[in-house]
Amino acid sequence: MQCPACGTQLPDQAKFCGACGHQFTGGGGAIAASAGGAVQSIDQVLAGPVELPPVGDLLKESWEITKPNLVPLLVGSILIGVVVSVLSMIPLAGLVAGPFYGGLLVMALRATEGKPIEIGHSFAGLKMFVPLLLVTLVVGLAVGIGSILLIIPGLYLAMATMYSTYLVIDREMEFMDAIKASVGVVNKSIVPHIVLLLVLGLVNFVGSIPCGLGLLVTGPLSMVAVALVYKRVFGIAGGGDKLI
């Protein structure tokens, strides 16, 4: 079948378009709703205003979501951190770290929807190894070049591409389409995104003061906060659920 929004050819059983994010329902192809936010096509997201929730409310809601899920989020983060640290000691092996982090994003997205998460889900990203590898390599290269030329362009690119991996996982988008969509959305609300990342950076800085022990809480909290913002902006299409 063809996507009615962009014309991309899709499998008959497709639930949403990996090219534009159009979500299908039983018969009419209307945009579906996810808990807390409507799932919109990328064109719809870019056409409308991009509004982030107040940071204070976001942190409060993120904490309420993180509390019951702290153990799997924390243990999963530690496991992935150990794996990535080991890989970084092997020449060039560290380049494949991106797919490992993908599982943590799947867990965070599921947590925001009240779905159960398990420690084993932290490796779910490996099922999308190539797409996640491509998006993280391209984003990492762009941020690295931007940081070498001037620090500010590197920081901007890191912020502007922050939703890229989420879009690859959640909507199964091609990596360049996901990067473009992320940049387009962030560019529509640069100041709120700067405030968000500054606050999360401050939260994690405070968490690092007592010998880094606070990061055991602020790390998962920040992960959930970004996933929650993604949910508010794009809606969750559910692609990550296919990986577990």
RODO-2510 file (C-alpha; in nm, 4 decimals, decimal comma):
residues 244
     n   res          X          Y          Z
     1     m     0,0000     0,0000     0,0000
     2     q     0,0963     0,3641    -0,0346
     3     c     0,1169     0,6223     0,2406
     4     p    -0,1648     0,8737     0,1755
     5     a     0,0486     1,1542     0,3178
     6     c     0,3709     1,1192     0,1168
     7     g     0,3125     0,8380    -0,1339
     8     t     0,5849     0,6071    -0,0008
     9     q     0,5280     0,2389    -0,0815
    10     l     0,4744     0,0452     0,2412
    11     p     0,4075    -0,3153     0,3490
    12     d     0,0369    -0,3950     0,3732
    13     q     0,0644    -0,4523     0,7474
    14     a     0,2367    -0,1170     0,8175
    15     k     0,0980     0,0754     1,1146
    16     f     0,2770     0,3982     1,0307
    17     c     0,4907     0,5440     0,7523
    18     g     0,8623     0,5255     0,8201
    19     a     0,9250     0,8127     0,5765
    20     c     0,6904     1,0797     0,7094
    21     g     0,5522     0,9297     1,0298
    22     h     0,1879     0,9171     0,9155
    23     q    -0,0013     0,6860     1,1531
    24     f    -0,2681     0,4466     1,0251
    25     t    -0,5769     0,3259     1,2072
    26     g    -0,8279     0,0566     1,1206
    27     g    -0,9862     0,1992     0,8086
    28     g    -0,9457     0,5687     0,7631
    29     g    -0,5771     0,6371     0,8060
    30     a    -0,6508     0,9066     1,0646
    31     i    -0,3825     1,0189     1,3039
    32     a    -0,3894     0,8004     1,6132
    33     a    -0,3566     0,9217     1,9696
    34     s    -0,0990     0,8089     2,2219
    35     a    -0,1206     0,8695     2,5936
    36     g    -0,0412     1,2330     2,6565
    37     g     0,0048     1,3433     2,2958
    38     a    -0,1246     1,2868     1,9453
    39     v     0,0967     1,1020     1,6996
    40     q     0,1433     1,3404     1,4089
    41     s     0,3214     1,3134     1,0784
    42     i     0,6538     1,4966     1,0605
    43     d     0,4990     1,7489     0,8207
    44     q     0,2252     1,8202     1,0737
    45     v     0,4743     1,8649     1,3551
    46     l     0,6843     2,1051     1,1469
    47     a     0,3799     2,2963     1,0266
    48     g     0,2508     2,3733     1,3748
    49     p     0,3995     2,5398     1,6819
    50     v     0,6524     2,3361     1,8779
    51     e     0,5848     2,3879     2,2460
    52     l     0,7816     2,2273     2,5257
    53     p     0,6240     2,1779     2,8685
    54     p     0,7425     2,4081     3,1503
    55     v     1,0682     2,2684     3,2823
    56     g     0,9436     2,2526     3,6401
    57     d     0,6373     2,0509     3,5424
    58     l     0,8526     1,8319     3,3182
    59     l     1,0942     1,7456     3,5986
    60     k     0,8078     1,6693     3,8362
    61     e     0,6366     1,4381     3,5867
    62     s     0,9685     1,2785     3,4911
    63     w     1,0378     1,1975     3,8549
    64     e     0,6954     1,0404     3,8996
    65     i     0,7682     0,8186     3,5981
    66     t     1,1273     0,7447     3,7015
    67     k     1,0543     0,6373     4,0609
    68     p     0,8776     0,3074     3,9853
    69     n     1,1185     0,2342     3,6980
    70     l     1,4436     0,3416     3,8605
    71     v     1,5937    -0,0066     3,9056
    72     p     1,5657    -0,1274     3,5422
    73     l     1,6650     0,2156     3,4063
    74     l     1,9644     0,2374     3,6391
    75     v     2,0855    -0,1202     3,5985
    76     g     2,0340    -0,1002     3,2220
    77     s     2,2339     0,2229     3,2073
    78     i     2,5179     0,0672     3,4081
    79     l     2,5258    -0,2429     3,1868
    80     i     2,5352    -0,0388     2,8678
    81     g     2,7938     0,1946     3,0201
    82     v     3,0212    -0,1004     3,0995
    83     v     2,9806    -0,2491     2,7514
    84     v     3,0532     0,0843     2,5816
    85     s     3,3559     0,1421     2,8084
    86     v     3,4995    -0,1947     2,7104
    87     l     3,4335    -0,1284     2,3411
    88     s     3,6058     0,2100     2,3646
    89     m     3,9301     0,0311     2,4548
    90     i     3,9269    -0,1564     2,1238
    91     p     4,0400     0,0455     1,8189
    92     l     3,7372     0,1621     1,6189
    93     a     3,5017    -0,0628     1,8185
    94     g     3,3777     0,2386     2,0117
    95     l     3,2135     0,3607     1,6905
    96     v     2,9392     0,1009     1,7335
    97     a     2,8285     0,2350     2,0728
    98     g     2,5149     0,4012     1,9312
    99     p     2,3027     0,0866     1,8888
   100     f     2,3722    -0,0089     2,2503
   101     y     2,2272     0,3177     2,3785
   102     g     1,9174     0,2618     2,1634
   103     g     1,7781     0,0112     2,4111
   104     l     1,7843     0,2704     2,6885
   105     l     1,5765     0,5036     2,4710
   106     v     1,3263     0,2241     2,4104
   107     m     1,2977     0,1781     2,7877
   108     a     1,2514     0,5506     2,8490
   109     l     0,9829     0,5790     2,5813
   110     r     0,7924     0,2812     2,7214
   111     a     0,8172     0,4213     3,0730
   112     t     0,6520     0,7479     2,9651
   113     e     0,3546     0,5463     2,8413
   114     g     0,3238     0,3438     3,1593
   115     k     0,4383     0,0236     2,9877
   116     p     0,6487    -0,2295     3,1798
   117     i     1,0224    -0,2211     3,1263
   118     e     1,2834    -0,4819     3,2130
   119     i     1,6609    -0,4792     3,2441
   120     g     1,6853    -0,7030     2,9384
   121     h     1,5259    -0,4318     2,7265
   122     s     1,8468    -0,2289     2,7553
   123     f     1,9916    -0,4299     2,4645
   124     a     1,6836    -0,3898     2,2415
   125     g     1,8633    -0,1359     2,0217
   126     l     2,0846    -0,4097     1,8806
   127     k     1,7857    -0,5254     1,6743
   128     m     1,8170    -0,1988     1,4783
   129     f     2,1946    -0,2114     1,4691
   130     v     2,2567    -0,0663     1,1220
   131     p     2,0025     0,2224     1,1312
   132     l     2,1149     0,3259     1,4797
   133     l     2,4796     0,2936     1,3843
   134     l     2,4287     0,5181     1,0814
   135     v     2,2395     0,7897     1,2671
   136     t     2,4861     0,8003     1,5572
   137     l     2,7879     0,8043     1,3248
   138     v     2,6501     1,0899     1,1146
   139     v     2,5384     1,2907     1,4172
   140     g     2,8659     1,2240     1,5970
   141     l     3,0689     1,3304     1,2937
   142     a     2,8684     1,6503     1,2504
   143     v     2,8939     1,7413     1,6191
   144     g     3,2646     1,6575     1,6207
   145     i     3,3386     1,8785     1,3207
   146     g     3,1265     2,1580     1,4680
   147     s     3,3141     2,1334     1,7970
   148     i     3,6540     2,1427     1,6259
   149     l     3,5693     2,4513     1,4210
   150     l     3,4003     2,6345     1,7050
   151     i     3,2474     2,5032     2,0244
   152     i     2,9100     2,6733     1,9749
   153     p     2,8293     2,5069     1,6383
   154     g     2,9070     2,1705     1,7962
   155     l     2,6755     2,2408     2,0893
   156     y     2,4020     2,3573     1,8523
   157     l     2,4295     2,0442     1,6376
   158     a     2,4188     1,8210     1,9450
   159     m     2,0974     1,9930     2,0529
   160     a     1,9430     2,0118     1,7063
   161     t     1,9869     1,6385     1,6429
   162     m     1,8685     1,5263     1,9875
   163     y     1,5525     1,3572     1,8540
   164     s     1,7208     1,1761     1,5629
   165     t     1,7724     0,8426     1,7356
   166     y     1,4231     0,8535     1,8855
   167     l     1,2738     0,8988     1,5389
   168     v     1,4755     0,6103     1,3948
   169     i     1,3579     0,3842     1,6780
   170     d     1,0006     0,5028     1,7218
   171     r     0,9069     0,5691     1,3571
   172     e     1,1637     0,3560     1,1773
   173     m     1,2673     0,6587     0,9746
   174     e     1,5731     0,6660     0,7514
   175     f     1,8628     0,8200     0,9418
   176     m     1,8943     1,1350     0,7268
   177     d     1,5178     1,1970     0,7373
   178     a     1,5279     1,1587     1,1146
   179     i     1,8166     1,4042     1,1458
   180     k     1,6419     1,6600     0,9228
   181     a     1,3172     1,6253     1,1187
   182     s     1,4957     1,6714     1,4499
   183     v     1,6810     1,9810     1,3295
   184     g     1,3589     2,1265     1,1880
   185     v     1,1715     2,0813     1,5145
   186     v     1,4489     2,2181     1,7366
   187     n     1,4920     2,5197     1,5085
   188     k     1,1281     2,6097     1,5694
   189     s     1,1854     2,6339     1,9443
   190     i     1,5558     2,6911     2,0050
   191     v     1,5287     2,8893     2,3286
   192     p     1,3040     2,6377     2,5122
   193     h     1,5385     2,3572     2,4072
   194     i     1,8417     2,5513     2,5336
   195     v     1,6647     2,6072     2,8657
   196     l     1,5713     2,2389     2,8854
   197     l     1,9260     2,1159     2,8251
   198     l     2,0776     2,3750     3,0593
   199     v     1,8433     2,2696     3,3393
   200     l     1,9110     1,8994     3,2817
   201     g     2,2828     1,9756     3,2742
   202     l     2,2518     2,1599     3,6053
   203     v     2,0512     1,8741     3,7579
   204     n     2,3207     1,6249     3,6573
   205     f     2,5975     1,8565     3,7789
   206     v     2,4336     1,8731     4,1203
   207     g     2,3924     1,4964     4,1091
   208     s     2,7641     1,4540     4,0442
   209     i     2,8734     1,6518     4,3495
   210     p     2,8367     1,3771     4,6156
   211     c     3,1017     1,1516     4,4563
   212     g     2,8775     1,1107     4,1540
   213     l     2,6217     0,9093     4,3507
   214     g     2,3420     1,1486     4,2622
   215     l     2,3901     1,0602     3,8957
   216     l     2,2399     0,7213     3,9763
   217     v     1,9103     0,9080     4,0009
   218     t     1,9578     1,2173     3,7833
   219     g     2,0838     1,0112     3,4880
   220     p     1,7653     0,8028     3,4514
   221     l     1,5579     1,1103     3,5346
   222     s     1,7152     1,3054     3,2482
   223     m     1,6635     1,0133     3,0104
   224     v     1,2943     1,0008     3,0953
   225     a     1,2641     1,3808     3,0701
   226     v     1,3941     1,3893     2,7117
   227     a     1,1730     1,0931     2,6171
   228     l     0,8770     1,2768     2,7679
   229     v     0,9545     1,5889     2,5625
   230     y     0,9783     1,3727     2,2499
   231     k     0,6383     1,2285     2,3351
   232     r     0,4865     1,5739     2,3810
   233     v     0,6297     1,7038     2,0531
   234     f     0,5911     1,4034     1,8209
   235     g     0,3698     1,1550     2,0026
   236     i     0,4897     0,7966     2,0411
   237     a     0,4191     0,5763     1,7409
   238     g     0,5292     0,2562     1,9138
   239     g     0,8136     0,1426     1,6892
   240     g     1,0297     0,0674     1,9910
   241     d     0,7829    -0,1948     2,1115
   242     k     0,8751    -0,4094     1,8107
   243     l     1,2279    -0,4421     1,9433
   244     i     1,1386    -0,6204     2,2672
***
